[in-house]
Amino acid sequence: MLTFPKALRLCRKKEITQIFAEGQFYKSGPYRFKWTLGESAPVRTVISISKRVGSSPVRNRLKRLVRESLRHSPDLKSRSMNLAIFITHPLQQPPKQQDVQRHIERFFAQLD
């Protein structure tokens, strides 16, 4: 079973608060990204989905798709940053892996 390793998760409230206070912002469709430069090599991530997006199965599926897209991203281990991905508005259609992957790739592409 593939998991999203603890080393790639952002858990400390202090670091999450710092991202939202000082981080840079990027928007791609319904996905919002805030990030700050980190100390360690892998990208550490926190994912937040608003209740307005839908019922809990919809939100949980979306989180799983985001984690899977991050896991397959080649930029995940090569960059050093703390990243917050959040979705606050409902999606127009049910989430698909290709759509989520496209938005994540678009985010990492704009960083270059």
C-alpha positions as CSV (number, residue, x, y, z in Angstrom):
1,M,0.0,0.0,0.0
2,L,1.4,3.4,-1.0
3,T,1.2,6.1,1.7
4,F,2.0,9.7,1.9
5,P,5.1,9.6,4.2
6,K,5.3,11.6,7.4
7,A,8.4,13.3,6.2
8,L,6.3,15.0,3.4
9,R,3.5,16.1,5.7
10,L,3.4,19.5,7.4
11,C,2.1,19.1,10.9
12,R,3.3,21.9,13.2
13,K,0.8,24.7,13.7
14,K,3.6,27.2,13.8
15,E,4.8,26.3,10.3
16,I,1.3,26.3,8.9
17,T,0.6,29.7,10.4
18,Q,3.8,31.0,9.0
19,I,2.8,29.8,5.5
20,F,-0.5,31.7,5.6
21,A,1.1,34.8,7.2
22,E,4.2,35.2,5.0
23,G,3.8,32.8,2.1
24,Q,3.4,33.5,-1.6
25,F,0.1,32.8,-3.3
26,Y,-0.8,31.1,-6.6
27,K,-4.3,30.1,-7.9
28,S,-5.0,27.4,-10.5
29,G,-8.7,26.9,-11.0
30,P,-10.3,25.9,-7.7
31,Y,-6.9,25.1,-6.2
32,R,-5.1,27.6,-4.1
33,F,-1.4,27.2,-3.2
34,K,0.6,29.1,-0.6
35,W,4.2,28.3,0.0
36,T,7.4,29.4,1.8
37,L,10.9,28.3,1.3
38,G,11.8,25.4,3.6
39,E,15.0,24.2,5.2
40,S,14.9,20.5,4.2
41,A,15.0,19.1,0.7
42,P,11.5,17.5,0.2
43,V,8.4,19.6,-0.2
44,R,6.4,19.4,3.0
45,T,2.7,19.7,2.4
46,V,-0.6,20.4,4.2
47,I,-3.9,19.9,2.4
48,S,-7.1,21.7,3.4
49,I,-10.5,21.2,1.8
50,S,-13.4,23.4,2.9
51,K,-16.8,21.9,3.8
52,R,-18.3,24.0,1.1
53,V,-16.6,21.8,-1.5
54,G,-19.0,18.9,-0.7
55,S,-19.8,16.0,1.6
56,S,-17.0,14.1,3.4
57,P,-16.6,11.4,0.8
58,V,-16.1,14.1,-1.9
59,R,-13.6,16.0,0.3
60,N,-11.7,12.8,1.3
61,R,-11.5,11.7,-2.4
62,L,-10.1,15.1,-3.4
63,K,-7.5,14.9,-0.6
64,R,-6.5,11.4,-1.8
65,L,-6.2,12.6,-5.4
66,V,-4.0,15.6,-4.3
67,R,-1.7,13.3,-2.3
68,E,-1.4,10.9,-5.2
69,S,-0.6,13.7,-7.6
70,L,2.0,15.0,-5.3
71,R,3.5,11.6,-4.8
72,H,3.9,11.2,-8.6
73,S,5.4,14.7,-9.1
74,P,9.1,14.7,-9.9
75,D,9.4,18.2,-8.2
76,L,8.4,16.9,-4.8
77,K,11.8,15.7,-3.7
78,S,14.0,18.2,-5.7
79,R,12.5,21.4,-4.1
80,S,12.8,22.8,-0.6
81,M,9.5,24.4,0.5
82,N,6.6,24.3,2.8
83,L,3.4,24.1,0.8
84,A,-0.3,24.6,1.7
85,I,-2.9,23.4,-0.9
86,F,-6.4,24.4,-0.2
87,I,-9.7,24.3,-2.0
88,T,-12.5,26.6,-0.7
89,H,-15.2,26.4,-3.5
90,P,-17.1,23.5,-4.9
91,L,-15.8,21.9,-8.1
92,Q,-17.8,22.1,-11.3
93,Q,-17.6,18.4,-11.9
94,P,-16.3,15.4,-9.9
95,P,-12.6,15.4,-9.4
96,K,-10.4,13.3,-11.7
97,Q,-6.8,12.4,-11.3
98,Q,-5.7,14.0,-14.5
99,D,-7.3,17.3,-13.6
100,V,-5.6,17.4,-10.2
101,Q,-2.3,16.4,-11.6
102,R,-2.5,19.1,-14.3
103,H,-3.1,21.8,-11.6
104,I,-0.2,20.5,-9.5
105,E,2.1,20.5,-12.5
106,R,1.0,24.0,-13.5
107,F,1.9,25.2,-10.0
108,F,5.4,23.7,-10.1
109,A,5.9,25.0,-13.6
110,Q,5.2,28.6,-12.7
111,L,7.9,28.4,-10.0
112,D,10.6,28.0,-12.6
